[in-house]
Amino acid sequence: MSQKVFFRYNQATEQYERVFPDRKQRIMASARAYIWAIVTVTTIALALYYMVDSPREKALRQQNEALKQRFELLNRRAEQALAVMEDIAERDNNFYRVMMQAEPMTPALRYAGLERQRNYDRLDSMADSPLLNNIDRKLDRLDHMLVSQIKSFDFLASENTLQKNRTAHIPAIQPVPQKYMRTMASGYGARRDPVYGTMKFHEGMDFSAPTGTPVYATADGTVTTSSWQGAYGNMVEITHGYNYATRYAHLSKLIAKQGQQVKRGDLIGLVGNTGKSTGSHLHYEVRYRGQAQNPVNYYFYDISPEQYDEIIRLAENAGHVMD
């Protein structure tokens, strides 16, 4: 860098004379030059550090991004697994345990000992802690649900072994085979009466099928009614024991006789349009201790899981009551 040269006019000699800085001025000038050099180098270095990645830093960033993507994928898989386990837990309480007349598992039992706060506190100190913490909680929940579900299935298996006779007397099939059904006319629950137009509670399920379609007993039992029953029309009622009974209404023909012992799958009548009915169908009820139950919970022997899910969908959406 060129050094500035200063001159001063001397009146005595009437000439310009060069002015040389003293020692202090020279030191200050050198210091300023060094300071500006340091600031410039530091600025350039910082700009390069924050704006330009070294090969090692670039590789680390790429690895970090790949790890984040794997964490997100693992998080989605954990969510999917939890959704499956929640569905299994719901079926366990509302389907399998209904079949065995066992008390549902309470949330306290199903999720006992779920919290592991020490692990969560440890994860909070790590990079990407929210994502890691979320995944760990989900896997922890899944782990406990699996253990609880295995214990529940072991219990139900032992109950089934001890109660094979009881199982035979619990309604477990559709009264009208899938191949004969036109559609699900109406499910269990509040529906509008087709004759009076008022809202009422529909205590069974309506299976729309052609007149003369065979109707089968859904469990072993004794026929307690096989006759005309007013609004039910021709009706067969079977007492199965273990507090269960089933009703088959609006039949065109009664085949099973009162007092007859029947087995699951025996022909007991034919679909019809008798009594308070607006079309050919079977009205089917399941009763436990005299109280109407949702029949959709009792079709676990003769249909696939896909068919079962479809029946639930149809039963929930079907609102056209036929009796």
Secondary structure, DSSP 8 states (H G I E B T S, - for coil): -----EEEEETTTTEEEEE---HHHHHHHHHHHHHHHHHHHHHHHHHHHHHS--HHHHHHHHHHHHHHHHHHHHHHHHHHHHHHHHHHHHHIIIIIHHHTT-----HHHHTTT---HHHHHHHHTSTTHHHHHHHHHHHHHHHHHHHHHHHHHHHHHHHHHHTHHHHHTS--S-SS-GGG--EEEE-SEEEE-TTT--EEEE-SEEEE--TT-EEE-SSSEEEEEEEE-GGG-EEEEEEEETTEEEEEEEEEEE-S-TT-EE-TT-EEEEEB--SS-SSSEEEEEEEETTEEE-GGGG--SSS-HHHHHHHHHHHHH-B----
